[in-house]
Protein backbone atom coordinates (compact mmCIF):
# COMPACT_ATOMS: atom_id res chain seq x y z
CA UNK A 1 0.00 0.00 0.00
CA UNK A 2 1.54 3.28 -1.10
CA UNK A 3 1.46 6.67 0.62
CA UNK A 4 -1.27 8.05 -1.64
CA UNK A 5 -3.71 5.29 -0.70
CA UNK A 6 -2.83 5.63 2.99
CA UNK A 7 -3.42 9.39 2.77
CA UNK A 8 -6.82 8.83 1.15
CA UNK A 9 -7.87 6.28 3.78
CA UNK A 10 -6.71 8.60 6.58
CA UNK A 11 -8.81 11.47 5.25
CA UNK A 12 -11.87 9.26 4.82
CA UNK A 13 -11.68 8.00 8.38
CA UNK A 14 -10.57 11.01 10.43
CA UNK A 15 -12.21 13.91 8.60
CA UNK A 16 -15.27 12.36 6.95
CA UNK A 17 -15.91 9.70 9.61
CA UNK A 18 -15.94 6.53 7.48
CA UNK A 19 -15.07 3.48 9.57
CA UNK A 20 -11.95 1.52 8.69
CA UNK A 21 -14.09 -1.44 7.66
CA UNK A 22 -16.00 0.72 5.17
CA UNK A 23 -12.75 2.30 4.00
CA UNK A 24 -11.66 -1.20 2.99
CA UNK A 25 -14.90 -1.58 1.07
CA UNK A 26 -14.41 1.74 -0.74
CA UNK A 27 -10.83 0.88 -1.68
CA UNK A 28 -11.91 -2.53 -2.95
CA UNK A 29 -14.73 -0.97 -4.97
CA UNK A 30 -12.65 1.79 -6.55
CA UNK A 31 -9.25 0.16 -6.97
CA UNK A 32 -9.86 -3.58 -6.62
CA UNK A 33 -7.41 -3.79 -3.68
CA UNK A 34 -8.28 -5.94 -0.67
CA UNK A 35 -7.04 -4.44 2.61
CA UNK A 36 -7.85 -5.55 6.15
CA UNK A 37 -9.37 -2.91 8.43
CA UNK A 38 -6.61 -3.46 11.01
CA UNK A 39 -4.05 -2.46 8.37
CA UNK A 40 -5.57 1.03 8.21
CA UNK A 41 -5.41 1.29 12.01
CA UNK A 42 -1.69 0.43 12.02
CA UNK A 43 -1.08 2.85 9.15
CA UNK A 44 -2.92 5.59 11.07
CA UNK A 45 -0.55 5.08 13.99
CA UNK A 46 2.41 5.71 11.67
CA UNK A 47 0.69 8.74 10.14
CA UNK A 48 0.04 10.22 13.58
CA UNK A 49 3.70 9.84 14.53
CA UNK A 50 4.77 11.68 11.37
CA UNK A 51 2.19 14.43 11.93
CA UNK A 52 3.09 14.97 15.58
CA UNK A 53 5.72 17.68 14.89
CA UNK A 54 3.18 19.54 12.76
CA UNK A 55 0.55 19.21 15.48
CA UNK A 56 2.90 20.54 18.15
CA UNK A 57 3.83 23.50 15.94
CA UNK A 58 0.12 24.33 15.67
CA UNK A 59 -0.09 24.26 19.47
CA UNK A 60 2.74 26.81 19.67
CA UNK A 61 0.99 29.05 17.15
CA UNK A 62 -2.26 28.85 19.15
CA UNK A 63 -0.42 29.81 22.34
CA UNK A 64 0.80 32.98 20.65
CA UNK A 65 -2.61 33.97 19.24
CA UNK A 66 -4.62 36.94 20.48
CA UNK A 67 -7.98 35.08 20.55
CA UNK A 68 -8.82 31.38 20.94
CA UNK A 69 -12.36 29.98 21.08
CA UNK A 70 -12.93 26.89 23.24
CA UNK A 71 -15.75 24.34 23.41
CA UNK A 72 -16.23 20.68 24.30
CA UNK A 73 -18.61 17.80 23.63
CA UNK A 74 -18.91 14.17 24.63
CA UNK A 75 -16.85 11.43 22.99
CA UNK A 76 -16.69 7.61 22.95
CA UNK A 77 -13.73 5.44 23.88
CA UNK A 78 -14.75 1.80 24.16
CA UNK A 79 -12.00 0.75 26.57
CA UNK A 80 -12.20 3.85 28.81
CA UNK A 81 -14.44 2.62 31.61
CA UNK A 82 -13.36 4.80 34.54
CA UNK A 83 -14.35 8.22 33.18
CA UNK A 84 -16.40 9.75 30.39
CA UNK A 85 -14.25 10.97 27.47
CA UNK A 86 -14.63 14.50 26.09
CA UNK A 87 -13.66 16.09 22.80
CA UNK A 88 -12.25 19.61 23.32
CA UNK A 89 -11.78 22.07 20.46
CA UNK A 90 -9.53 25.14 20.32
CA UNK A 91 -10.24 27.37 17.31
CA UNK A 92 -7.97 30.28 16.33
CA UNK A 93 -9.84 32.48 13.82
CA UNK A 94 -6.88 34.72 12.95
CA UNK A 95 -4.65 31.79 11.87
CA UNK A 96 -7.24 29.30 10.70
CA UNK A 97 -6.10 26.72 13.26
CA UNK A 98 -8.34 24.07 14.81
CA UNK A 99 -6.96 21.84 17.55
CA UNK A 100 -8.81 18.81 18.91
CA UNK A 101 -7.98 17.24 22.26
CA UNK A 102 -9.65 14.02 23.47
CA UNK A 103 -9.31 13.63 27.22
CA UNK A 104 -10.95 11.67 30.03
CA UNK A 105 -11.92 14.91 31.77
CA UNK A 106 -13.92 18.05 31.12
CA UNK A 107 -11.93 20.18 33.55
CA UNK A 108 -9.94 23.36 32.94
CA UNK A 109 -6.72 21.30 32.94
CA UNK A 110 -7.18 20.58 29.24
CA UNK A 111 -7.17 24.30 28.38
CA UNK A 112 -4.12 24.83 30.60
CA UNK A 113 -2.34 21.96 28.85
CA UNK A 114 -3.01 23.23 25.34
CA UNK A 115 -2.61 26.99 25.84
CA UNK A 116 -0.13 26.98 28.71
CA UNK A 117 0.14 29.28 31.71
CA UNK A 118 1.91 31.99 29.69
CA UNK A 119 -1.00 32.53 27.27
CA UNK A 120 -1.66 36.28 27.04
CA UNK A 121 -4.66 36.32 24.73
CA UNK A 122 -8.41 36.15 25.31
CA UNK A 123 -10.60 33.05 25.11
CA UNK A 124 -14.17 32.84 23.89
CA UNK A 125 -16.20 30.44 26.04
CA UNK A 126 -19.72 29.45 27.00
CA UNK A 127 -20.98 29.34 30.58
CA UNK A 128 -19.22 26.12 31.62
CA UNK A 129 -18.12 26.59 35.24
CA UNK A 130 -14.75 24.84 34.78
CA UNK A 131 -13.46 27.80 32.76
CA UNK A 132 -14.09 30.35 35.52
CA UNK A 133 -10.73 29.72 37.23
CA UNK A 134 -8.63 29.87 34.09
CA UNK A 135 -5.96 32.60 34.37
CA UNK A 136 -6.91 34.08 30.99
CA UNK A 137 -9.06 36.96 29.87
CA UNK A 138 -12.46 35.47 29.08
CA UNK A 139 -15.37 36.46 26.87
CA UNK A 140 -18.81 35.00 27.52
CA UNK A 141 -20.93 33.88 24.57
CA UNK A 142 -23.84 36.29 24.16
CA UNK A 143 -25.81 33.70 22.17
CA UNK A 144 -25.97 31.41 25.22
CA UNK A 145 -27.16 34.30 27.39
CA UNK A 146 -29.77 35.32 24.85
CA UNK A 147 -31.01 31.73 24.78
CA UNK A 148 -31.51 31.83 28.55
CA UNK A 149 -33.39 35.12 28.19
CA UNK A 150 -35.69 33.55 25.59
CA UNK A 151 -36.35 30.56 27.86
CA UNK A 152 -37.30 32.86 30.73
CA UNK A 153 -39.57 34.96 28.53
CA UNK A 154 -41.52 31.84 27.60
CA UNK A 155 -42.67 31.39 31.21
CA UNK A 156 -42.33 34.86 32.79
CA UNK A 157 -45.32 37.20 32.50
CA UNK A 158 -46.01 40.84 33.30
CA UNK A 159 -43.56 42.27 35.87
CA UNK A 160 -41.46 39.11 36.07
CA UNK A 161 -40.60 39.47 32.38
CA UNK A 162 -39.02 42.90 32.80
CA UNK A 163 -35.62 41.62 33.90
CA UNK A 164 -35.02 39.10 31.05
CA UNK A 165 -36.40 41.68 28.60
CA UNK A 166 -33.93 44.30 29.82
CA UNK A 167 -30.97 41.87 29.68
CA UNK A 168 -32.00 40.75 26.21
CA UNK A 169 -32.15 44.34 24.91
CA UNK A 170 -28.77 45.16 26.45
CA UNK A 171 -27.09 42.08 24.93
CA UNK A 172 -28.54 42.81 21.49
CA UNK A 173 -27.41 46.43 21.73
CA UNK A 174 -23.91 45.22 22.62
CA UNK A 175 -23.78 42.98 19.54
CA UNK A 176 -24.88 45.91 17.38
CA UNK A 177 -22.28 48.15 19.01
CA UNK A 178 -19.56 45.61 18.14
CA UNK A 179 -20.39 46.03 14.45
CA UNK A 180 -20.29 49.84 14.70
CA UNK A 181 -17.20 50.03 16.93
CA UNK A 182 -14.56 50.19 14.13
CA UNK A 183 -16.12 53.46 12.91
CA UNK A 184 -15.38 55.19 16.22
CA UNK A 185 -12.01 56.74 17.09
CA UNK A 186 -9.73 54.45 19.06
CA UNK A 187 -9.80 56.83 22.04
CA UNK A 188 -13.60 56.54 22.38
CA UNK A 189 -13.91 52.77 22.09
CA UNK A 190 -13.03 51.90 25.74
CA UNK A 191 -15.82 54.19 26.94
CA UNK A 192 -18.38 52.18 24.98
CA UNK A 193 -17.45 48.96 26.79
CA UNK A 194 -17.59 50.72 30.19
CA UNK A 195 -20.99 52.13 29.37
CA UNK A 196 -22.42 48.68 28.65
CA UNK A 197 -20.83 47.25 31.80
CA UNK A 198 -22.38 50.03 33.83
CA UNK A 199 -25.82 49.34 32.40
CA UNK A 200 -25.50 45.65 33.19
CA UNK A 201 -24.34 46.47 36.71
CA UNK A 202 -27.40 48.66 37.17
CA UNK A 203 -29.71 45.82 36.11
CA UNK A 204 -28.07 43.39 38.50
CA UNK A 205 -28.26 45.80 41.44
CA UNK A 206 -32.03 46.09 41.11
CA UNK A 207 -34.52 44.17 43.25
CA UNK A 208 -35.25 40.75 41.69
CA UNK A 209 -37.91 38.57 43.33
CA UNK A 210 -38.74 35.76 40.90
CA UNK A 211 -36.52 32.69 41.67
CA UNK A 212 -35.69 31.89 38.02
CA UNK A 213 -34.71 35.50 37.38
CA UNK A 214 -32.59 35.44 40.53
CA UNK A 215 -30.68 32.37 39.35
CA UNK A 216 -30.03 34.04 36.02
CA UNK A 217 -28.90 37.22 37.77
CA UNK A 218 -26.46 35.23 39.92
CA UNK A 219 -24.98 33.71 36.78
CA UNK A 220 -24.56 37.17 35.26
CA UNK A 221 -22.91 38.46 38.45
CA UNK A 222 -20.37 35.62 38.42
CA UNK A 223 -19.47 36.41 34.81
CA UNK A 224 -20.03 40.16 34.90
CA UNK A 225 -16.49 41.00 33.76
CA UNK A 226 -16.72 38.54 30.85
CA UNK A 227 -19.98 39.59 29.18
CA UNK A 228 -18.70 42.56 27.14
CA UNK A 229 -15.06 41.56 26.68
CA UNK A 230 -15.59 41.52 22.92
CA UNK A 231 -15.99 45.32 22.99
CA UNK A 232 -12.41 45.65 24.29
CA UNK A 233 -10.81 42.87 22.22
CA UNK A 234 -10.93 43.55 18.44
CA UNK A 235 -10.44 39.91 17.42
CA UNK A 236 -13.06 38.48 19.78
CA UNK A 237 -16.66 38.13 18.62
CA UNK A 238 -19.77 38.46 20.78
CA UNK A 239 -20.55 34.75 20.41
CA UNK A 240 -18.63 31.47 20.62
CA UNK A 241 -19.84 30.41 17.18
CA UNK A 242 -16.25 29.89 15.98
CA UNK A 243 -15.79 26.97 18.37
CA UNK A 244 -19.34 25.72 17.76
CA UNK A 245 -18.68 25.50 14.02
CA UNK A 246 -15.32 23.81 14.44
CA UNK A 247 -16.61 21.18 16.86
CA UNK A 248 -19.45 20.17 14.53
CA UNK A 249 -17.26 17.99 12.24
CA UNK A 250 -16.10 16.10 15.33
CA UNK A 251 -19.71 15.49 16.35
CA UNK A 252 -20.49 14.11 12.88
CA UNK A 253 -17.50 11.77 13.05
CA UNK A 254 -18.55 10.63 16.53
CA UNK A 255 -22.06 9.76 15.35
CA UNK A 256 -20.83 7.86 12.30
CA UNK A 257 -17.82 6.01 13.69
CA UNK A 258 -18.74 5.84 17.42
CA UNK A 259 -15.42 7.37 18.51
CA UNK A 260 -12.33 5.29 19.31
CA UNK A 261 -11.58 1.96 20.94
CA UNK A 262 -8.46 2.86 22.92
CA UNK A 263 -6.89 5.98 24.38
CA UNK A 264 -3.93 5.49 22.02
CA UNK A 265 -6.36 5.56 19.12
CA UNK A 266 -7.96 8.71 20.55
CA UNK A 267 -4.53 10.36 20.73
CA UNK A 268 -3.88 9.48 17.08
CA UNK A 269 -7.33 10.81 16.22
CA UNK A 270 -6.77 14.22 17.80
CA UNK A 271 -3.45 14.69 15.98
CA UNK A 272 -4.67 13.67 12.52
CA UNK A 273 -8.04 15.46 12.83
CA UNK A 274 -6.35 18.68 13.99
CA UNK A 275 -3.93 18.80 11.08
CA UNK A 276 -6.59 17.75 8.57
CA UNK A 277 -9.11 20.38 9.67
CA UNK A 278 -6.46 23.11 9.85
CA UNK A 279 -5.30 22.25 6.34
CA UNK A 280 -8.88 22.38 5.09
CA UNK A 281 -9.44 25.80 6.69
CA UNK A 282 -6.36 27.10 4.86
CA UNK A 283 -7.47 25.82 1.45
CA UNK A 284 -5.32 22.68 1.50
CA UNK A 285 -6.13 18.97 1.46
CA UNK A 286 -4.36 16.46 3.66
CA UNK A 287 -4.31 13.68 0.98
CA UNK A 288 -2.16 15.98 -1.18
CA UNK A 289 0.22 16.83 1.67
CA UNK A 290 0.67 13.45 3.31
CA UNK A 291 2.40 11.42 0.53
CA UNK A 292 5.50 13.62 0.51
CA UNK A 293 5.64 13.51 4.31
CA UNK A 294 5.29 9.73 4.47
CA UNK A 295 7.97 9.32 1.80
CA UNK A 296 10.42 11.68 3.50
CA UNK A 297 13.32 10.40 5.57
CA UNK A 298 13.09 13.43 7.87
CA UNK A 299 10.97 12.32 10.83
CA UNK A 300 10.69 15.94 12.10
CA UNK A 301 9.38 17.42 8.86
CA UNK A 302 6.52 19.89 9.33
CA UNK A 303 3.69 20.27 6.82
CA UNK A 304 2.94 23.78 5.48
CA UNK A 305 -0.64 23.65 6.77
CA UNK A 306 -0.81 27.39 7.42
CA UNK A 307 -0.79 28.29 3.72
CA UNK A 308 2.72 29.72 3.55
CA UNK A 309 2.85 31.29 7.00
CA UNK A 310 6.09 30.75 8.91
CA UNK A 311 5.72 27.75 11.19
CA UNK A 312 7.11 28.09 14.73
CA UNK A 313 9.37 25.52 16.30
CA UNK A 314 7.65 22.48 17.85
CA UNK A 315 6.52 22.75 21.47
CA UNK A 316 7.51 20.23 24.12
CA UNK A 317 5.34 17.08 24.07
CA UNK A 318 1.89 17.47 25.58
CA UNK A 319 1.14 15.65 28.82
CA UNK A 320 -2.28 14.52 27.70
CA UNK A 321 -3.03 10.99 28.81
CA UNK A 322 -2.69 10.19 32.49
CA UNK A 323 -4.67 6.95 32.38
CA UNK A 324 -3.79 3.82 30.46
CA UNK A 325 -6.44 1.62 28.83
CA UNK A 326 -7.50 -1.39 30.92
CA UNK A 327 -5.93 -4.80 30.45
CA UNK A 328 -7.10 -6.93 27.58
CA UNK A 329 -8.81 -9.44 29.88
CA UNK A 330 -11.25 -6.81 31.20
CA UNK A 331 -14.66 -6.72 29.58
CA UNK A 332 -15.71 -3.32 28.23
CA UNK A 333 -18.87 -1.87 29.77
CA UNK A 334 -21.45 -0.73 27.27
CA UNK A 335 -22.96 2.56 28.37
CA UNK A 336 -26.10 4.23 27.13
CA UNK A 337 -25.66 5.29 23.52
CA UNK A 338 -22.44 3.28 23.12
CA UNK A 339 -22.16 1.29 19.93
CA UNK A 340 -19.77 -1.62 19.70
CA UNK A 341 -18.78 -3.37 16.52
CA UNK A 342 -20.80 -6.59 16.22
CA UNK A 343 -17.64 -8.38 15.22
CA UNK A 344 -16.29 -7.99 18.77
CA UNK A 345 -19.48 -8.63 20.75
CA UNK A 346 -18.91 -12.34 20.70
CA UNK A 347 -15.42 -12.09 22.19
CA UNK A 348 -15.30 -8.88 24.24
CA UNK A 349 -12.13 -10.01 25.98
CA UNK A 350 -10.05 -9.71 22.82
CA UNK A 351 -7.92 -6.55 22.84
CA UNK A 352 -8.63 -4.04 20.08
CA UNK A 353 -6.30 -3.89 17.07
N, C-alpha and C positions, 0 to 999 in steps of 0.2 A: 504494500500500500504506500503510495507516494505522498509527498507533503501536500499536494493540491487536494487530494481526496480527504486527507485528514483535516485540512482546513475547512473544507465544505461540511464534513460531518460535525466538526466542532461548532460551526455557526448554526447549523440546524438544531443542535441540541441545546446550546447555552443561550442563544438569542431568541430563537423561534419557539423552543420548548418541545421539539420532537424527541421522543424517547429513543434511547440507543437501539432498541429492538426495531422500531420503525425506521430509524436511519438505515439499518441494514436492509430493510425492505425497499427503501427508496434507492439505495445504491445498487441493489440487485435488479430493480426495475429499469433504471436508467443506463447502467453500465454493464449489467450482466456479471457483476462481481459478488461472490458470496463471502460475507464477513460476519463473524460472530459478534454479538453485542458486547461481550466482555473485551474484545479487541479495541473497540472505541473507548471504553472506560480506561484501559491502560494507555492508549494514545493521548487521552485527555490529561492524564497525569503528567506525561512528558510535555505536553503543550503548556500546562500551567507552570511547570518549572521554568520553561523558556520565557514565559510572559511575566514572571515574577519581578525581574528588574524594571520592566515597563510599568507594572502596577505600583511598585514602590516609588517610582519617579512621579507618578500621578498623585500619590499621597503627599509628596513634598510640595508639589504645585498647589494642591488644595490647602495645605497649611500656610501658604503664603498669600492666599486669596483674601480679598476684602470682604466677600460675602459667601457664605455656604448655607444651603438649605438642607434641613435634616428631616427625615421621617422614618417610620418603621412599620412593619406588618408581620404577621405570623408566617412561619415557614415549617416545613416538614423534614425531619431527619429520622429515618426508620429506627436506627439503632441508638438514638439519644432518648433514653427513658427517664433520666433524672429530672430534666428541665425542658421547658418548651422552647424550641428554637425561634429566633426572630431574624428577619431580613431588614437590615438598616441600609438606608441610602443617604449619600452625601452628594449633593448636586451643586456644582460651581457654575453659575450662569455666565460669568465673564470669560471663562476658559473653555467652556463646553466639556467639562469633566463630570463624569458620574462614577461614583465609587459605591460598590455594594460590600456589605460586611454581614456575614451570617454568624451569629453568636447564640450561645445558650442563655442569654440574658437580655433584658430590655432596659438595663440600667444606663446611667450616664457614663459608665466606664467605657462603653464602646466609642462614644464621641471623644472622650479624653484620649483613647488609644489612637484614633484616626487623626484627629486634629492636633493633639499634643497640648501641653500646658502653655507653650509659648505662643499660641494662636492669638493674633491681635485683631482679627476681623470680627464681623457680626454674623450671627447665625439666625436663620429664619426657622421658626418652630411652630408647632401647635401647642395645645395646652397640657401636654403630658408632663406630670409632676416631676419626673426624673430629671428633666432639663433645668429645673429651677436653680439647682446648686452648681451648675456649670460656671466656670470663671470667665465666661465670654459675654460680650454684649449681645443681648437677645432681642428679637423682634417677634411679637405675637402675630399669629395669622388672623387678620380681620375677618376672613370668610368663616372661620370657626365661631368667632364671636357673633357674627351676624346670624349664623344658623341657630345659636342659642337664643338670640333675640326673637327670631321667627317662631321657635318652639314655645317661648313664653307667651307671645302674642296670640297663639292659637287657643290658649286656656285663660289668659288674663283678660278681664273685662273692666270697663269704666276706669276708676282711679288706679287700679292695680296695673293697668297697661301703660301708665304714663312713664314709668321708669324704663322698661324695655324699649318703648317708642323713642325716648330721649337718647338712649345709648345707641340705638339703631341709626338715628339721624346724625349723631356725632361721628360714628364710624364711617358712614357714607360720605359725609362732608370731608373727613380726613382722606379718604381714597380719592375724592375729586381734587383736593388740595395737592396731593402728590403729583397729579398730572399737570397742574398749573404751576408747580413750584419752580421748574427750570426757567420760567419767564421772569421771575423775581430776581432782584439783585442778590448777590451772595450774602451781603450784610444783613438782609432782611429775612432770610430763610430761617435762621434759628428762632426768631420770634414767632414764626408760624407754629412750629412744633410746641413751644412753650404755651402758646395760646390754647391749643387743643388739649394739652395736658392739664391746664388750669380748668378748662370746661369739664373734663372728665372728673377731676378732683372735686369740683363743685357738685356734680351729680352724686358722687359716692358719699359726700358729707351730708346729704339730705336724709330725712327720716324715711326709712323703708320698713314697712310692716309685713307685707306678704312674704311667707317663708321662701317660696321659690325665687322671688326677686332678691331676697337677702342672700341666698346661696350664690346667686349670680354676682351680686355686688361683692361678696367676699372673694370670689375668683378674680374679679377685676382689681380689687385692692392688692391681692398678692402679685399680680402682674402689671401693676399700674405703670411702672417704668418701662415696660416692654411694648405697650400697645401702639405708641406712635413713634417707635424707633425709626421706621422707614422714612419719616420726614427729616431726620437728621442724616441718614445714611443714603447717599445717592444710588448705590447699587442694590439696595434692598427694596423689594416690593412690599405692598401692603398685605399680600397673602403668601401662603406657603405652596402655591400652585406649582412652583418649579420642582419641589421634591415630590409632590403628588403625581405629577406627570412622569417623572423619572422612575418612580416605584411601580407604576402600572405595568411595564413589561415584565418585571419580576413576578407580579401577581398572576399574570397570564401564564408564565412558565410554571409557576407553582400549581396552578389548576390543571395544566395539561400533563405535566410530568410527575406531580406529587412530590416535588422536592428532591432530596438526596437520601442515600442509604447510610452513609457514614459521615463523620465529621471531617475526615480527610477529603471526601468527595465534595462536601460543602465548601471547604477551603479552596479547592480547585475551581469550584463554581464561581465563587466571588471574584477570583482573579480573572478568569476568562470573561465572565459577564461584564466586569468593569471595563476591561480593555475594549471589548467588542462594542459596548454601548458608547463609550467615549469616541471610538473611531467613527461610529455611525453619526454621532452629533457633529463631527468635524468633516463630514462629507467623504469619509473613507469606509472601506469594507474590509473586515478582518480576513476573509478568504483570499484577498489579494495581497495582504501584508504578511500572512503567516508563512507561506511557502519559503520565502527568502530567509525568514528567521529560523525555520526548522532545518534548512539546508546549511546554515552558517555554522562555522566551527567556534564562533565567539559566543560563549554561554552567557555573557553579560550584555549582549546587544540589546538596544532599546528601540522599539518601534516608533516611527514618527507619527504618533496618533494625534498630536495636537496641530496637525496641518501646517507644518513648517515652523512652529514656534520652538524656541530653544528649550530643550528638555533639561531640567535640573538633575543633579546627581542623585542616585538612589538613596532613600532613607534607610536607617537601620531596620532590620526585620521586625515586623509587627508581632506583638505578644498576644495573638488572638486566642487560641484554644488553650484552655486550662483544664479541660476534661477530656479524657481519652474515651473512645467508644468501648462498650462493654465487651467481654470476652465472647468468643464465637459460640460457646455452649450455653449462652443465656438467651432465652426466647424473647423476641421483641414483643412489646405490648402494643396492641392496636388501639389507638385512641379514637375518639369521635372524629369523623371526617378523614381519618387516615386510610389511604389506599395502598395496599401491598400488591406486588406483582403476584398473580396467581401461580406463576411458576415456582415461587418460593413458599407458598402456603403449606404445601405438603411436607416440606422439610425446613421448618423455621430455624432449626439449629445451625444450618449451614451458613458460614460467614459470607458476606456479600463479596462480589468480585472487586 
